[in-house]
Amino acid sequence: MNVKTSSQIPIEDVPEFYNEYLSIQEGLKGRGRVVIRYSGTEPLLRIMIEGTSYSEIKEHVDKLSALAKALLS
């Protein structure tokens, strides 16, 4: 999922977002992965989550994208 952002603040500097990211990553350990990065050409944060359960992945993506919209836009 792509989320429009106004700036490229390091995610480590946004504790609420970063802590949720770490929590999801830990929860998927051995069953999936989380990749979050800023686009190099557009004002976007890219959120990619891989795992074994679509509903679980969707829940995590929705949570992270809502946080990104609230905290990084």
Distance bins in CASP14 RR format, pairs under 12 A and 6 or more apart:
PFRMAT RR
TARGET T0000
AUTHOR 0000-0000-0000
RMODE 2
METHOD distances of the structure
MODEL  1
1 34 0 0 0 0 0 1 0 0 0 0 0
1 35 0 0 0 0 0 1 0 0 0 0 0
1 36 0 0 0 0 0 1 0 0 0 0 0
1 44 0 0 0 0 1 0 0 0 0 0 0
1 45 0 0 0 0 1 0 0 0 0 0 0
1 46 1 0 0 1 0 0 0 0 0 0 0
1 47 1 0 1 0 0 0 0 0 0 0 0
1 48 1 0 0 1 0 0 0 0 0 0 0
1 49 0 0 0 0 1 0 0 0 0 0 0
1 57 0 0 0 0 0 1 0 0 0 0 0
1 58 0 0 0 0 1 0 0 0 0 0 0
1 60 0 0 0 0 0 1 0 0 0 0 0
1 61 1 0 1 0 0 0 0 0 0 0 0
1 62 0 0 0 0 1 0 0 0 0 0 0
1 63 0 0 0 0 0 1 0 0 0 0 0
1 64 0 0 0 0 1 0 0 0 0 0 0
1 65 1 0 1 0 0 0 0 0 0 0 0
1 66 0 0 0 0 0 1 0 0 0 0 0
1 67 0 0 0 0 0 1 0 0 0 0 0
1 68 0 0 0 0 1 0 0 0 0 0 0
1 69 0 0 0 0 0 1 0 0 0 0 0
2 36 0 0 0 0 0 1 0 0 0 0 0
2 37 0 0 0 0 0 1 0 0 0 0 0
2 38 0 0 0 0 0 1 0 0 0 0 0
2 39 1 0 0 1 0 0 0 0 0 0 0
2 41 0 0 0 0 0 1 0 0 0 0 0
2 42 0 0 0 0 1 0 0 0 0 0 0
2 43 0 0 0 0 1 0 0 0 0 0 0
2 44 1 0 1 0 0 0 0 0 0 0 0
2 45 1 0 0 1 0 0 0 0 0 0 0
2 46 1 0 1 0 0 0 0 0 0 0 0
2 47 1 0 0 1 0 0 0 0 0 0 0
2 48 0 0 0 0 1 0 0 0 0 0 0
2 61 0 0 0 0 0 1 0 0 0 0 0
2 64 0 0 0 0 0 1 0 0 0 0 0
2 65 0 0 0 0 1 0 0 0 0 0 0
2 68 0 0 0 0 1 0 0 0 0 0 0
2 69 0 0 0 0 0 1 0 0 0 0 0
3 11 0 0 0 0 0 1 0 0 0 0 0
3 17 0 0 0 0 0 1 0 0 0 0 0
3 36 0 0 0 0 1 0 0 0 0 0 0
3 37 0 0 0 0 0 1 0 0 0 0 0
3 38 0 0 0 0 0 1 0 0 0 0 0
3 39 0 0 0 0 0 1 0 0 0 0 0
3 42 0 0 0 0 0 1 0 0 0 0 0
3 43 0 0 0 0 1 0 0 0 0 0 0
3 44 1 0 0 1 0 0 0 0 0 0 0
3 45 1 0 1 0 0 0 0 0 0 0 0
3 46 0 0 0 0 1 0 0 0 0 0 0
3 47 1 0 0 1 0 0 0 0 0 0 0
3 48 0 0 0 0 0 1 0 0 0 0 0
3 61 0 0 0 0 0 1 0 0 0 0 0
3 62 0 0 0 0 0 1 0 0 0 0 0
3 64 0 0 0 0 1 0 0 0 0 0 0
3 65 1 0 1 0 0 0 0 0 0 0 0
3 66 0 0 0 0 1 0 0 0 0 0 0
3 67 0 0 0 0 1 0 0 0 0 0 0
3 68 1 0 1 0 0 0 0 0 0 0 0
3 69 1 0 1 0 0 0 0 0 0 0 0
3 70 0 0 0 0 0 1 0 0 0 0 0
3 71 0 0 0 0 0 1 0 0 0 0 0
3 72 1 0 0 1 0 0 0 0 0 0 0
3 73 1 0 0 1 0 0 0 0 0 0 0
4 38 0 0 0 0 0 1 0 0 0 0 0
4 39 0 0 0 0 1 0 0 0 0 0 0
4 42 0 0 0 0 1 0 0 0 0 0 0
4 43 1 0 1 0 0 0 0 0 0 0 0
4 44 1 0 0 1 0 0 0 0 0 0 0
4 45 0 0 0 0 1 0 0 0 0 0 0
4 46 0 0 0 0 0 1 0 0 0 0 0
4 65 0 0 0 0 0 1 0 0 0 0 0
4 68 0 0 0 0 1 0 0 0 0 0 0
4 69 0 0 0 0 1 0 0 0 0 0 0
4 72 0 0 0 0 1 0 0 0 0 0 0
4 73 1 0 0 1 0 0 0 0 0 0 0
5 11 0 0 0 0 0 1 0 0 0 0 0
5 14 0 0 0 0 0 1 0 0 0 0 0
5 17 0 0 0 0 0 1 0 0 0 0 0
5 36 0 0 0 0 0 1 0 0 0 0 0
5 37 0 0 0 0 0 1 0 0 0 0 0
5 38 1 0 0 1 0 0 0 0 0 0 0
5 39 0 0 0 0 1 0 0 0 0 0 0
5 40 0 0 0 0 0 1 0 0 0 0 0
5 42 0 0 0 0 1 0 0 0 0 0 0
5 43 1 0 1 0 0 0 0 0 0 0 0
5 44 1 0 0 1 0 0 0 0 0 0 0
5 45 1 0 1 0 0 0 0 0 0 0 0
5 46 0 0 0 0 0 1 0 0 0 0 0
5 47 0 0 0 0 0 1 0 0 0 0 0
5 65 0 0 0 0 0 1 0 0 0 0 0
5 67 0 0 0 0 0 1 0 0 0 0 0
5 68 1 0 0 1 0 0 0 0 0 0 0
5 69 0 0 0 0 1 0 0 0 0 0 0
5 70 0 0 0 0 0 1 0 0 0 0 0
5 71 0 0 0 0 1 0 0 0 0 0 0
5 72 1 0 1 0 0 0 0 0 0 0 0
5 73 1 0 0 1 0 0 0 0 0 0 0
6 38 0 0 0 0 0 1 0 0 0 0 0
6 43 1 0 0 1 0 0 0 0 0 0 0
6 44 0 0 0 0 0 1 0 0 0 0 0
6 45 0 0 0 0 0 1 0 0 0 0 0
6 68 0 0 0 0 0 1 0 0 0 0 0
6 69 0 0 0 0 0 1 0 0 0 0 0
6 71 0 0 0 0 0 1 0 0 0 0 0
6 72 1 0 0 1 0 0 0 0 0 0 0
6 73 1 0 1 0 0 0 0 0 0 0 0
7 13 0 0 0 0 0 1 0 0 0 0 0
7 14 0 0 0 0 0 1 0 0 0 0 0
7 38 0 0 0 0 1 0 0 0 0 0 0
7 43 1 0 0 1 0 0 0 0 0 0 0
7 44 0 0 0 0 0 1 0 0 0 0 0
7 45 0 0 0 0 0 1 0 0 0 0 0
7 71 0 0 0 0 0 1 0 0 0 0 0
7 72 1 0 0 1 0 0 0 0 0 0 0
7 73 0 0 0 0 1 0 0 0 0 0 0
8 14 0 0 0 0 0 1 0 0 0 0 0
8 36 0 0 0 0 0 1 0 0 0 0 0
8 37 0 0 0 0 1 0 0 0 0 0 0
8 38 1 0 1 0 0 0 0 0 0 0 0
8 39 0 0 0 0 1 0 0 0 0 0 0
8 40 0 0 0 0 1 0 0 0 0 0 0
8 41 0 0 0 0 0 1 0 0 0 0 0
8 42 0 0 0 0 0 1 0 0 0 0 0
8 43 1 0 0 1 0 0 0 0 0 0 0
8 44 0 0 0 0 1 0 0 0 0 0 0
8 45 0 0 0 0 1 0 0 0 0 0 0
8 46 0 0 0 0 0 1 0 0 0 0 0
8 68 0 0 0 0 0 1 0 0 0 0 0
8 72 0 0 0 0 1 0 0 0 0 0 0
9 15 0 0 0 0 0 1 0 0 0 0 0
9 17 0 0 0 0 1 0 0 0 0 0 0
9 18 0 0 0 0 0 1 0 0 0 0 0
9 38 0 0 0 0 1 0 0 0 0 0 0
9 43 0 0 0 0 0 1 0 0 0 0 0
9 45 0 0 0 0 1 0 0 0 0 0 0
9 68 0 0 0 0 0 1 0 0 0 0 0
9 71 0 0 0 0 1 0 0 0 0 0 0
9 72 1 0 0 1 0 0 0 0 0 0 0
9 73 0 0 0 0 0 1 0 0 0 0 0
10 17 0 0 0 0 0 1 0 0 0 0 0
10 18 0 0 0 0 1 0 0 0 0 0 0
10 21 0 0 0 0 0 1 0 0 0 0 0
10 36 0 0 0 0 0 1 0 0 0 0 0
10 37 0 0 0 0 0 1 0 0 0 0 0
10 38 0 0 0 0 1 0 0 0 0 0 0
10 45 0 0 0 0 0 1 0 0 0 0 0
10 72 0 0 0 0 0 1 0 0 0 0 0
11 17 1 0 1 0 0 0 0 0 0 0 0
11 18 1 0 1 0 0 0 0 0 0 0 0
11 19 0 0 0 0 0 1 0 0 0 0 0
11 20 0 0 0 0 1 0 0 0 0 0 0
11 21 1 0 0 1 0 0 0 0 0 0 0
11 22 0 0 0 0 1 0 0 0 0 0 0
11 25 0 0 0 0 0 1 0 0 0 0 0
11 34 0 0 0 0 0 1 0 0 0 0 0
11 35 0 0 0 0 0 1 0 0 0 0 0
11 36 1 0 0 1 0 0 0 0 0 0 0
11 37 0 0 0 0 1 0 0 0 0 0 0
11 38 0 0 0 0 1 0 0 0 0 0 0
11 45 0 0 0 0 1 0 0 0 0 0 0
11 46 0 0 0 0 0 1 0 0 0 0 0
11 47 0 0 0 0 0 1 0 0 0 0 0
11 64 0 0 0 0 1 0 0 0 0 0 0
11 67 0 0 0 0 0 1 0 0 0 0 0
11 68 0 0 0 0 1 0 0 0 0 0 0
11 71 0 0 0 0 1 0 0 0 0 0 0
11 72 0 0 0 0 1 0 0 0 0 0 0
12 18 1 0 1 0 0 0 0 0 0 0 0
12 19 0 0 0 0 0 1 0 0 0 0 0
12 21 0 0 0 0 1 0 0 0 0 0 0
12 22 0 0 0 0 1 0 0 0 0 0 0
12 36 0 0 0 0 0 1 0 0 0 0 0
13 71 0 0 0 0 0 1 0 0 0 0 0
13 72 0 0 0 0 0 1 0 0 0 0 0
14 20 0 0 0 0 1 0 0 0 0 0 0
14 21 0 0 0 0 1 0 0 0 0 0 0
14 36 0 0 0 0 0 1 0 0 0 0 0
14 45 0 0 0 0 0 1 0 0 0 0 0
14 64 0 0 0 0 0 1 0 0 0 0 0
14 67 0 0 0 0 1 0 0 0 0 0 0
14 68 0 0 0 0 1 0 0 0 0 0 0
14 70 0 0 0 0 0 1 0 0 0 0 0
14 71 1 0 1 0 0 0 0 0 0 0 0
14 72 1 0 0 1 0 0 0 0 0 0 0
14 73 0 0 0 0 0 1 0 0 0 0 0
15 21 0 0 0 0 0 1 0 0 0 0 0
15 22 0 0 0 0 0 1 0 0 0 0 0
15 23 0 0 0 0 0 1 0 0 0 0 0
15 67 0 0 0 0 0 1 0 0 0 0 0
15 71 0 0 0 0 1 0 0 0 0 0 0
16 22 0 0 0 0 0 1 0 0 0 0 0
16 23 0 0 0 0 0 1 0 0 0 0 0
16 63 0 0 0 0 0 1 0 0 0 0 0
16 64 0 0 0 0 0 1 0 0 0 0 0
16 66 0 0 0 0 0 1 0 0 0 0 0
16 67 1 0 0 1 0 0 0 0 0 0 0
16 68 0 0 0 0 0 1 0 0 0 0 0
16 70 0 0 0 0 1 0 0 0 0 0 0
16 71 1 0 0 1 0 0 0 0 0 0 0
16 72 0 0 0 0 0 1 0 0 0 0 0
17 23 0 0 0 0 0 1 0 0 0 0 0
17 24 0 0 0 0 0 1 0 0 0 0 0
17 34 0 0 0 0 0 1 0 0 0 0 0
17 36 0 0 0 0 1 0 0 0 0 0 0
17 45 0 0 0 0 1 0 0 0 0 0 0
17 47 0 0 0 0 0 1 0 0 0 0 0
17 63 0 0 0 0 1 0 0 0 0 0 0
17 64 1 0 0 1 0 0 0 0 0 0 0
17 65 0 0 0 0 0 1 0 0 0 0 0
17 66 0 0 0 0 0 1 0 0 0 0 0
17 67 1 0 1 0 0 0 0 0 0 0 0
17 68 1 0 0 1 0 0 0 0 0 0 0
17 69 0 0 0 0 0 1 0 0 0 0 0
17 70 0 0 0 0 1 0 0 0 0 0 0
17 71 1 0 1 0 0 0 0 0 0 0 0
17 72 1 0 0 1 0 0 0 0 0 0 0
17 73 0 0 0 0 0 1 0 0 0 0 0
18 24 0 0 0 0 0 1 0 0 0 0 0
18 25 0 0 0 0 0 1 0 0 0 0 0
18 34 0 0 0 0 0 1 0 0 0 0 0
18 36 0 0 0 0 1 0 0 0 0 0 0
18 64 0 0 0 0 0 1 0 0 0 0 0
18 67 0 0 0 0 1 0 0 0 0 0 0
18 68 0 0 0 0 0 1 0 0 0 0 0
18 71 0 0 0 0 1 0 0 0 0 0 0
18 72 0 0 0 0 0 1 0 0 0 0 0
19 25 0 0 0 0 0 1 0 0 0 0 0
19 26 0 0 0 0 0 1 0 0 0 0 0
19 63 0 0 0 0 0 1 0 0 0 0 0
19 64 0 0 0 0 0 1 0 0 0 0 0
19 67 0 0 0 0 1 0 0 0 0 0 0
19 71 0 0 0 0 0 1 0 0 0 0 0
20 26 0 0 0 0 0 1 0 0 0 0 0
20 27 0 0 0 0 0 1 0 0 0 0 0
20 34 0 0 0 0 0 1 0 0 0 0 0
20 36 0 0 0 0 0 1 0 0 0 0 0
20 47 0 0 0 0 0 1 0 0 0 0 0
20 49 0 0 0 0 0 1 0 0 0 0 0
20 59 0 0 0 0 0 1 0 0 0 0 0
20 60 0 0 0 0 1 0 0 0 0 0 0
20 61 0 0 0 0 0 1 0 0 0 0 0
20 62 0 0 0 0 0 1 0 0 0 0 0
20 63 1 0 0 1 0 0 0 0 0 0 0
20 64 1 0 0 1 0 0 0 0 0 0 0
20 65 0 0 0 0 0 1 0 0 0 0 0
20 66 0 0 0 0 1 0 0 0 0 0 0
20 67 1 0 1 0 0 0 0 0 0 0 0
20 68 0 0 0 0 1 0 0 0 0 0 0
20 70 0 0 0 0 0 1 0 0 0 0 0
20 71 0 0 0 0 0 1 0 0 0 0 0
21 27 0 0 0 0 0 1 0 0 0 0 0
21 28 0 0 0 0 0 1 0 0 0 0 0
21 33 0 0 0 0 0 1 0 0 0 0 0
21 34 1 0 0 1 0 0 0 0 0 0 0
21 35 0 0 0 0 0 1 0 0 0 0 0
21 36 1 0 0 1 0 0 0 0 0 0 0
21 37 0 0 0 0 0 1 0 0 0 0 0
21 45 0 0 0 0 0 1 0 0 0 0 0
21 47 0 0 0 0 1 0 0 0 0 0 0
21 48 0 0 0 0 0 1 0 0 0 0 0
21 49 0 0 0 0 1 0 0 0 0 0 0
21 60 0 0 0 0 1 0 0 0 0 0 0
21 61 0 0 0 0 0 1 0 0 0 0 0
21 63 0 0 0 0 1 0 0 0 0 0 0
21 64 1 0 0 1 0 0 0 0 0 0 0
21 65 0 0 0 0 0 1 0 0 0 0 0
21 67 0 0 0 0 1 0 0 0 0 0 0
21 68 0 0 0 0 1 0 0 0 0 0 0
21 71 0 0 0 0 0 1 0 0 0 0 0
22 28 0 0 0 0 0 1 0 0 0 0 0
22 29 0 0 0 0 0 1 0 0 0 0 0
22 34 0 0 0 0 1 0 0 0 0 0 0
22 36 0 0 0 0 0 1 0 0 0 0 0
22 64 0 0 0 0 0 1 0 0 0 0 0
23 29 0 0 0 0 0 1 0 0 0 0 0
23 34 0 0 0 0 1 0 0 0 0 0 0
23 60 0 0 0 0 1 0 0 0 0 0 0
23 63 0 0 0 0 1 0 0 0 0 0 0
23 64 0 0 0 0 0 1 0 0 0 0 0
23 67 0 0 0 0 0 1 0 0 0 0 0
24 31 0 0 0 0 0 1 0 0 0 0 0
24 32 0 0 0 0 1 0 0 0 0 0 0
24 33 0 0 0 0 1 0 0 0 0 0 0
24 34 1 0 1 0 0 0 0 0 0 0 0
24 35 0 0 0 0 0 1 0 0 0 0 0
24 36 0 0 0 0 1 0 0 0 0 0 0
24 47 0 0 0 0 0 1 0 0 0 0 0
24 48 0 0 0 0 0 1 0 0 0 0 0
24 49 1 0 0 1 0 0 0 0 0 0 0
24 50 0 0 0 0 0 1 0 0 0 0 0
24 51 0 0 0 0 0 1 0 0 0 0 0
24 56 0 0 0 0 1 0 0 0 0 0 0
24 57 0 0 0 0 1 0 0 0 0 0 0
24 59 0 0 0 0 1 0 0 0 0 0 0
24 60 1 0 1 0 0 0 0 0 0 0 0
24 61 0 0 0 0 1 0 0 0 0 0 0
24 62 0 0 0 0 0 1 0 0 0 0 0
24 63 1 0 0 1 0 0 0 0 0 0 0
24 64 1 0 0 1 0 0 0 0 0 0 0
24 67 0 0 0 0 0 1 0 0 0 0 0
25 31 0 0 0 0 0 1 0 0 0 0 0
25 32 0 0 0 0 1 0 0 0 0 0 0
25 33 1 0 0 1 0 0 0 0 0 0 0
25 34 1 0 1 0 0 0 0 0 0 0 0
25 35 0 0 0 0 1 0 0 0 0 0 0
25 36 0 0 0 0 1 0 0 0 0 0 0
25 48 0 0 0 0 0 1 0 0 0 0 0
25 49 0 0 0 0 1 0 0 0 0 0 0
25 50 0 0 0 0 0 1 0 0 0 0 0
25 51 0 0 0 0 0 1 0 0 0 0 0
25 60 0 0 0 0 1 0 0 0 0 0 0
25 64 0 0 0 0 0 1 0 0 0 0 0
26 32 0 0 0 0 0 1 0 0 0 0 0
26 33 0 0 0 0 0 1 0 0 0 0 0
26 34 0 0 0 0 1 0 0 0 0 0 0
26 60 0 0 0 0 0 1 0 0 0 0 0
27 33 0 0 0 0 0 1 0 0 0 0 0
27 34 0 0 0 0 1 0 0 0 0 0 0
27 49 0 0 0 0 0 1 0 0 0 0 0
27 51 0 0 0 0 0 1 0 0 0 0 0
27 52 0 0 0 0 0 1 0 0 0 0 0
27 53 0 0 0 0 0 1 0 0 0 0 0
27 56 0 0 0 0 1 0 0 0 0 0 0
27 57 0 0 0 0 0 1 0 0 0 0 0
27 60 0 0 0 0 1 0 0 0 0 0 0
28 34 1 0 0 1 0 0 0 0 0 0 0
28 35 0 0 0 0 0 1 0 0 0 0 0
28 48 0 0 0 0 0 1 0 0 0 0 0
28 49 1 0 0 1 0 0 0 0 0 0 0
28 50 0 0 0 0 1 0 0 0 0 0 0
28 51 1 0 0 1 0 0 0 0 0 0 0
28 52 0 0 0 0 1 0 0 0 0 0 0
28 53 0 0 0 0 1 0 0 0 0 0 0
28 56 0 0 0 0 1 0 0 0 0 0 0
28 57 0 0 0 0 1 0 0 0 0 0 0
28 59 0 0 0 0 0 1 0 0 0 0 0
28 60 1 0 0 1 0 0 0 0 0 0 0
28 61 0 0 0 0 0 1 0 0 0 0 0
29 51 0 0 0 0 0 1 0 0 0 0 0
30 50 0 0 0 0 0 1 0 0 0 0 0
30 51 0 0 0 0 1 0 0 0 0 0 0
30 52 0 0 0 0 1 0 0 0 0 0 0
31 49 0 0 0 0 0 1 0 0 0 0 0
31 50 0 0 0 0 1 0 0 0 0 0 0
31 51 1 0 1 0 0 0 0 0 0 0 0
31 52 1 0 1 0 0 0 0 0 0 0 0
31 53 0 0 0 0 1 0 0 0 0 0 0
31 56 0 0 0 0 1 0 0 0 0 0 0
31 57 0 0 0 0 0 1 0 0 0 0 0
31 60 0 0 0 0 0 1 0 0 0 0 0
32 48 0 0 0 0 0 1 0 0 0 0 0
32 49 1 0 0 1 0 0 0 0 0 0 0
32 50 1 0 1 0 0 0 0 0 0 0 0
32 51 1 0 1 0 0 0 0 0 0 0 0
32 52 1 0 0 1 0 0 0 0 0 0 0
32 53 0 0 0 0 1 0 0 0 0 0 0
32 56 0 0 0 0 1 0 0 0 0 0 0
32 57 0 0 0 0 1 0 0 0 0 0 0
32 60 0 0 0 0 0 1 0 0 0 0 0
33 47 0 0 0 0 0 1 0 0 0 0 0
33 48 0 0 0 0 1 0 0 0 0 0 0
33 49 1 0 0 1 0 0 0 0 0 0 0
33 50 1 0 1 0 0 0 0 0 0 0 0
33 51 1 0 0 1 0 0 0 0 0 0 0
33 52 0 0 0 0 0 1 0 0 0 0 0
33 57 0 0 0 0 0 1 0 0 0 0 0
33 60 0 0 0 0 0 1 0 0 0 0 0
34 46 0 0 0 0 0 1 0 0 0 0 0
34 47 1 0 0 1 0 0 0 0 0 0 0
34 48 1 0 0 1 0 0 0 0 0 0 0
34 49 1 0 1 0 0 0 0 0 0 0 0
34 50 0 0 0 0 1 0 0 0 0 0 0
34 51 0 0 0 0 1 0 0 0 0 0 0
34 56 0 0 0 0 0 1 0 0 0 0 0
34 57 0 0 0 0 1 0 0 0 0 0 0
34 60 1 0 0 1 0 0 0 0 0 0 0
34 61 0 0 0 0 1 0 0 0 0 0 0
34 63 0 0 0 0 0 1 0 0 0 0 0
34 64 0 0 0 0 1 0 0 0 0 0 0
35 45 0 0 0 0 0 1 0 0 0 0 0
35 46 1 0 0 1 0 0 0 0 0 0 0
35 47 1 0 0 1 0 0 0 0 0 0 0
35 48 1 0 1 0 0 0 0 0 0 0 0
35 49 1 0 0 1 0 0 0 0 0 0 0
35 50 0 0 0 0 1 0 0 0 0 0 0
35 51 0 0 0 0 0 1 0 0 0 0 0
35 61 0 0 0 0 0 1 0 0 0 0 0
35 64 0 0 0 0 0 1 0 0 0 0 0
36 44 0 0 0 0 0 1 0 0 0 0 0
36 45 1 0 0 1 0 0 0 0 0 0 0
36 46 1 0 0 1 0 0 0 0 0 0 0
36 47 1 0 1 0 0 0 0 0 0 0 0
36 48 1 0 0 1 0 0 0 0 0 0 0
36 49 0 0 0 0 1 0 0 0 0 0 0
36 60 0 0 0 0 0 1 0 0 0 0 0
36 61 0 0 0 0 0 1 0 0 0 0 0
36 64 1 0 0 1 0 0 0 0 0 0 0
36 65 0 0 0 0 0 1 0 0 0 0 0
36 67 0 0 0 0 0 1 0 0 0 0 0
36 68 0 0 0 0 1 0 0 0 0 0 0
36 72 0 0 0 0 0 1 0 0 0 0 0
37 44 0 0 0 0 1 0 0 0 0 0 0
37 45 1 0 0 1 0 0 0 0 0 0 0
37 46 1 0 1 0 0 0 0 0 0 0 0
37 47 0 0 0 0 1 0 0 0 0 0 0
37 48 0 0 0 0 1 0 0 0 0 0 0
37 68 0 0 0 0 0 1 0 0 0 0 0
38 44 1 0 0 1 0 0 0 0 0 0 0
38 45 1 0 1 0 0 0 0 0 0 0 0
38 46 1 0 0 1 0 0 0 0 0 0 0
38 47 0 0 0 0 0 1 0 0 0 0 0
38 68 0 0 0 0 0 1 0 0 0 0 0
38 72 0 0 0 0 1 0 0 0 0 0 0
39 45 1 0 0 1 0 0 0 0 0 0 0
39 46 1 0 0 1 0 0 0 0 0 0 0
39 47 0 0 0 0 0 1 0 0 0 0 0
40 46 0 0 0 0 1 0 0 0 0 0 0
43 72 0 0 0 0 1 0 0 0 0 0 0
43 73 0 0 0 0 1 0 0 0 0 0 0
44 65 0 0 0 0 0 1 0 0 0 0 0
44 68 0 0 0 0 1 0 0 0 0 0 0
44 69 0 0 0 0 0 1 0 0 0 0 0
44 72 0 0 0 0 0 1 0 0 0 0 0
44 73 0 0 0 0 0 1 0 0 0 0 0
45 61 0 0 0 0 0 1 0 0 0 0 0
45 64 0 0 0 0 1 0 0 0 0 0 0
45 65 0 0 0 0 1 0 0 0 0 0 0
45 67 0 0 0 0 0 1 0 0 0 0 0
45 68 1 0 1 0 0 0 0 0 0 0 0
45 69 0 0 0 0 1 0 0 0 0 0 0
45 71 0 0 0 0 0 1 0 0 0 0 0
45 72 1 0 0 1 0 0 0 0 0 0 0
45 73 0 0 0 0 1 0 0 0 0 0 0
46 61 0 0 0 0 0 1 0 0 0 0 0
46 64 0 0 0 0 0 1 0 0 0 0 0
46 65 0 0 0 0 0 1 0 0 0 0 0
46 68 0 0 0 0 0 1 0 0 0 0 0
47 57 0 0 0 0 0 1 0 0 0 0 0
47 58 0 0 0 0 0 1 0 0 0 0 0
47 60 0 0 0 0 1 0 0 0 0 0 0
47 61 1 0 1 0 0 0 0 0 0 0 0
47 62 0 0 0 0 1 0 0 0 0 0 0
47 63 0 0 0 0 1 0 0 0 0 0 0
47 64 1 0 1 0 0 0 0 0 0 0 0
47 65 1 0 1 0 0 0 0 0 0 0 0
47 66 0 0 0 0 0 1 0 0 0 0 0
47 67 0 0 0 0 1 0 0 0 0 0 0
47 68 1 0 0 1 0 0 0 0 0 0 0
47 69 0 0 0 0 0 1 0 0 0 0 0
47 72 0 0 0 0 0 1 0 0 0 0 0
48 57 0 0 0 0 1 0 0 0 0 0 0
48 60 0 0 0 0 0 1 0 0 0 0 0
48 61 0 0 0 0 1 0 0 0 0 0 0
48 64 0 0 0 0 0 1 0 0 0 0 0
48 65 0 0 0 0 0 1 0 0 0 0 0
49 56 0 0 0 0 1 0 0 0 0 0 0
49 57 1 0 1 0 0 0 0 0 0 0 0
49 58 0 0 0 0 1 0 0 0 0 0 0
49 59 0 0 0 0 1 0 0 0 0 0 0
49 60 1 0 1 0 0 0 0 0 0 0 0
49 61 1 0 1 0 0 0 0 0 0 0 0
49 62 0 0 0 0 0 1 0 0 0 0 0
49 63 0 0 0 0 0 1 0 0 0 0 0
49 64 1 0 0 1 0 0 0 0 0 0 0
49 65 0 0 0 0 0 1 0 0 0 0 0
50 56 0 0 0 0 0 1 0 0 0 0 0
50 57 1 0 0 1 0 0 0 0 0 0 0
50 60 0 0 0 0 0 1 0 0 0 0 0
50 61 0 0 0 0 0 1 0 0 0 0 0
51 57 1 0 1 0 0 0 0 0 0 0 0
51 58 0 0 0 0 0 1 0 0 0 0 0
51 59 0 0 0 0 0 1 0 0 0 0 0
51 60 0 0 0 0 1 0 0 0 0 0 0
51 61 0 0 0 0 0 1 0 0 0 0 0
53 59 0 0 0 0 1 0 0 0 0 0 0
53 60 0 0 0 0 1 0 0 0 0 0 0
54 60 0 0 0 0 0 1 0 0 0 0 0
54 61 0 0 0 0 0 1 0 0 0 0 0
55 61 0 0 0 0 0 1 0 0 0 0 0
55 62 0 0 0 0 0 1 0 0 0 0 0
56 62 0 0 0 0 0 1 0 0 0 0 0
56 63 0 0 0 0 0 1 0 0 0 0 0
57 63 0 0 0 0 0 1 0 0 0 0 0
57 64 0 0 0 0 0 1 0 0 0 0 0
58 64 0 0 0 0 0 1 0 0 0 0 0
58 65 0 0 0 0 0 1 0 0 0 0 0
59 65 0 0 0 0 0 1 0 0 0 0 0
59 66 0 0 0 0 0 1 0 0 0 0 0
60 66 0 0 0 0 0 1 0 0 0 0 0
60 67 0 0 0 0 0 1 0 0 0 0 0
61 67 0 0 0 0 0 1 0 0 0 0 0
61 68 0 0 0 0 0 1 0 0 0 0 0
62 68 0 0 0 0 0 1 0 0 0 0 0
62 69 0 0 0 0 0 1 0 0 0 0 0
63 69 0 0 0 0 0 1 0 0 0 0 0
63 70 0 0 0 0 0 1 0 0 0 0 0
64 70 0 0 0 0 0 1 0 0 0 0 0
64 71 0 0 0 0 0 1 0 0 0 0 0
64 72 0 0 0 0 0 1 0 0 0 0 0
65 71 0 0 0 0 0 1 0 0 0 0 0
65 72 0 0 0 0 0 1 0 0 0 0 0
65 73 0 0 0 0 0 1 0 0 0 0 0
66 72 0 0 0 0 0 1 0 0 0 0 0
66 73 0 0 0 0 0 1 0 0 0 0 0
67 73 0 0 0 0 0 1 0 0 0 0 0
END
